[in-house]
Amino acid sequence: MKISSKCFKDLPRRNRFVAGKLRKKDSTAILNSLYGGVVPNRGLEHIMVGRKEEATQILKDLETVKDGASVIKFIIGPFGSGKTFLQALIQQVAFSEKFVVGKVDFDANRRLYGSEGKAVATYSEMMKNLAVATSPDGNAMPMILDQWISDVQTKTMQEKGYGSVAYDNPQFIIDVENEIAETANKMDRLVGGFDFVRVLMQYFKGFVEDNNSLQRNALRWLRGEYSTKTEARGDLGVRDIIDDSNFYDYIKVIAQFVRQIGYSGLVVNFDEAINLYKITHPQSRDKNYETILKIFNDTLQGNVSGLYIIFSGTPEFLEDERRGLYSYEAIKRRLVLNKFESNEFRDLSQPVIKLTPLKQEELYLLLKNLVEIHAFHYDYELKVSGEEIRSFIIREYSRPGALENLTTSDIIRTFIGGLNILQQNPGFDRSKIFGEQENAKSLPPKNPVVSRFSSTKI
């Protein structure tokens, strides 16, 4: 693929996201995170390029989940292709649609199946990272429960004619408990629902009695942190605990619960699925894939409501017929790709989304946006021409080894570093950053390194 100056013409002179909409905390997160090689936790709309089709499909999926169905997606791409960025985008869009979002990175100690707490560790990590729009940094369950209880109390007060929230009135407490039970008991039909409801009632009891210890125990149970049933029974009066064997059942319970109390549903982002592929023991690996198959079947057959599950992994995780998902025949049949799909004509409604490369002009626009964000953040006038950005891109992809190793994350970090130097040292030789522009105009007709525009990890 050859860089063409045509790709860089007629692009917007001003990033429409920046003008009047960018906030200092957004620019701080964007610049610091990207310079550190990670995805920012806010402000993604200011740097999103080339993902319009995926964003549209995400909205469609979330609407489906809102209506009571469930959806499972597999985001597949090589390292540096933008999988983590897309999951962060899913979270941001989900927040705007009033979803609860959990996130888990698989590793050697967090799996979907395993002994010694490795499976329940995945659940506990999800609960630790549980987030909503008003609590985007995780650990949102206490806030979710407190807000729900407050709403129930207000509703009870208004419907029953109480003048105020009256903890000293036993009848008020009974009425609130009945309202909580009416909501929670709708989950009784789910496996684990009975004990879940019992724990919610214990949390409310701690809320009313200002018993922080009881509330902490309830939250500890909800996070899957009890190791023995005896201890949980003594603290909370429940018969069961969340463990390796049943954690997925409780993910379904939580999805149902958050819908009952006014949220649209539960989104769970499972990242670094390559670590399931790396499990060396074949039987253990297959057991993890069996859990994925179970989740897939539940969503396909309508056995779970209000759940949006996303797995992100490399092509090997999906396609390797010896160790990947395709090694499990039942999963392979379900994840067969649309044979008519191509890079130009895509089917994003199918379970597997294969990330396509960033186009030349999209990478250009991303760096152009970063120039504007940098100037806004440091409140100075920064003039970087389109030709300088183009020259910079060509220079980076022309370095030895770029074809095999360079990702957009590397390009962005280098670019922001250059902007930092220019901001603090206006007299710095710009050609050391952007290269000699006249050389950029005389590229050979076929330059193999520019095919590395496919990497999009940010």
Summary of the structure (lengths in Angstrom):
residues: 458
radius of gyration: 25.4
end to end distance: 22.3
largest distance: 83.9
contacts: 1441
relative contact order: 0.16
helix: 55%
strand: 7%
